[in-house]
Amino acid sequence: MKRFLVFLVFLVSAAPVFAHPTHHKKQARPAPPAQSASGPVYEPLCCDGQPFAVEAGSWVIAWQGEVNDVQDPHLVGSYSASGGAGNDIVVMIGTPIDVQNALSGHPAQLLYQSAKLTAGMFDVPLPGPGPYAIAFTNRFSLVSAKLVTADLALAYTPAQ
């Protein structure tokens, strides 16, 4: 029994090292959809309301890609989390390097980081063209996985 408990403690503490599930989409954006007459274009990026798991002590990079050739780009989204005692998750948005550093507990200059929330929405203006990433982290939870549902999009005005 004692060996089992030692193994269980090792397994739980090693989860951030061994379990890094990601949903990387390292690809250039497809041609932009037609602009609506009533406002900005919303290009879906990820998840489409399909739930995904974020294991205890780990994270998921839900979207990573390049933003180019658009005016006034914003990453917008809504999300909800369930599982564990708090039904909570943290969202991080920034360059892939800054997101990776923040996820690893190192200093980073993120464009956005939520508090631990059950549900939320964000509208984050992007400073210009370049690579960006959106991550959901559950590193604060030692035991409980979270089930996250999200809709993420790029809102912009097409370049003229």
C-alpha positions in Angstrom: 0.0 0.0 0.0 2.9 2.4 0.9 4.5 1.8 -2.6 1.2 2.5 -4.3 0.8 5.8 -2.4 4.4 6.8 -3.3 3.8 6.0 -6.9 0.5 7.9 -6.9 2.2 11.0 -5.4 5.0 10.7 -8.0 2.5 10.3 -10.8 0.4 13.4 -9.7 3.5 15.5 -9.3 5.0 14.4 -12.6 1.8 15.1 -14.6 3.1 18.6 -15.8 6.3 17.0 -17.1 4.7 14.1 -18.9 1.3 15.3 -19.9 1.2 18.3 -22.3 -1.8 17.8 -24.5 -1.9 20.4 -27.2 -4.2 21.1 -30.1 -1.6 22.9 -32.2 -2.7 24.3 -35.5 0.5 25.8 -36.9 -0.8 26.9 -40.2 -1.2 30.1 -42.2 -4.7 31.6 -42.1 -6.9 30.7 -45.1 -8.2 33.4 -47.4 -10.4 35.7 -45.5 -14.2 35.2 -45.8 -16.3 38.0 -47.3 -16.8 41.0 -45.1 -20.3 41.6 -43.9 -21.8 45.0 -44.6 -22.7 45.4 -40.9 -19.2 45.2 -39.4 -16.0 43.2 -38.9 -15.4 39.7 -40.2 -15.3 36.9 -37.6 -13.2 34.0 -38.7 -13.6 30.9 -36.5 -10.3 29.6 -35.2 -11.0 26.7 -32.9 -13.2 24.4 -31.0 -16.6 25.2 -32.4 -18.2 24.5 -29.0 -16.7 21.0 -28.9 -15.4 20.2 -25.4 -11.8 19.2 -24.8 -10.0 18.0 -21.6 -7.3 19.9 -19.8 -5.6 17.5 -17.5 -4.6 18.3 -13.9 -1.4 20.2 -13.8 -1.3 20.7 -17.5 -2.5 22.9 -20.4 -3.9 22.9 -23.9 -2.8 25.3 -26.6 -6.2 25.6 -28.3 -5.0 27.7 -31.3 -1.7 28.9 -32.6 -1.3 30.6 -35.9 -0.2 33.7 -38.0 -2.3 36.8 -38.3 -1.4 38.9 -41.4 -3.0 41.1 -44.0 -5.9 42.4 -41.9 -6.7 45.6 -40.2 -7.7 46.0 -36.5 -7.3 42.3 -35.6 -8.8 41.0 -32.3 -8.8 37.6 -30.8 -12.3 37.1 -29.4 -13.9 34.2 -27.6 -16.1 32.7 -25.0 -15.4 29.6 -22.9 -16.6 27.6 -19.9 -15.0 25.0 -17.7 -16.3 22.2 -15.6 -14.7 19.7 -13.2 -12.9 19.8 -9.9 -14.0 21.8 -6.9 -13.9 25.2 -8.6 -15.0 24.4 -12.2 -12.3 26.9 -13.3 -9.7 27.4 -16.0 -7.2 30.2 -16.9 -6.9 31.6 -20.4 -3.6 33.0 -21.8 -3.1 34.9 -25.1 0.1 36.2 -26.5 2.9 35.2 -28.9 3.7 31.5 -28.8 7.0 32.2 -27.0 5.3 34.3 -24.3 2.5 31.8 -23.8 5.0 29.0 -23.5 7.1 30.9 -21.0 4.0 31.8 -19.0 2.8 28.2 -19.0 6.2 27.1 -17.7 6.1 29.7 -14.9 8.6 32.1 -16.4 8.2 35.8 -16.9 6.2 36.7 -20.1 4.5 39.6 -21.6 1.0 38.2 -22.3 -1.6 40.2 -24.1 -4.3 38.7 -21.9 -4.5 36.4 -18.9 -7.8 35.7 -17.1 -8.3 34.9 -13.5 -9.4 31.4 -12.6 -13.0 31.5 -13.9 -15.8 29.1 -14.6 -16.9 31.0 -17.7 -15.7 34.1 -19.5 -15.4 36.1 -22.7 -12.5 38.1 -24.1 -11.8 40.6 -26.9 -8.1 41.1 -27.2 -6.7 43.6 -29.7 -3.6 42.4 -31.4 -0.7 44.9 -31.8 0.1 43.9 -35.4 0.8 41.0 -37.7 2.6 38.0 -36.4 2.3 34.7 -34.6 -0.2 34.3 -31.7 -1.5 31.6 -29.4 -4.4 30.9 -27.1 -3.9 28.5 -24.2 -6.1 27.1 -21.5 -4.2 26.2 -18.3 -5.1 24.0 -15.4 -1.6 23.9 -13.9 -3.0 25.1 -10.6 -5.0 21.9 -10.1 -3.1 19.0 -8.7 -5.8 16.4 -9.1 -8.8 17.5 -11.2 -9.0 17.6 -14.9 -11.3 20.2 -16.5 -13.6 19.9 -19.4 -13.5 23.1 -21.5 -15.9 24.3 -24.1 -14.8 27.3 -26.2 -15.5 29.3 -29.3 -12.5 31.2 -30.6 -12.4 33.6 -33.5 -10.3 36.3 -35.2 -12.3 39.5 -35.7 -10.8 41.9 -38.3 -11.3 44.3 -41.1 -9.8 43.0 -44.4 -6.8 44.9 -45.7 -7.8 47.3 -48.5 
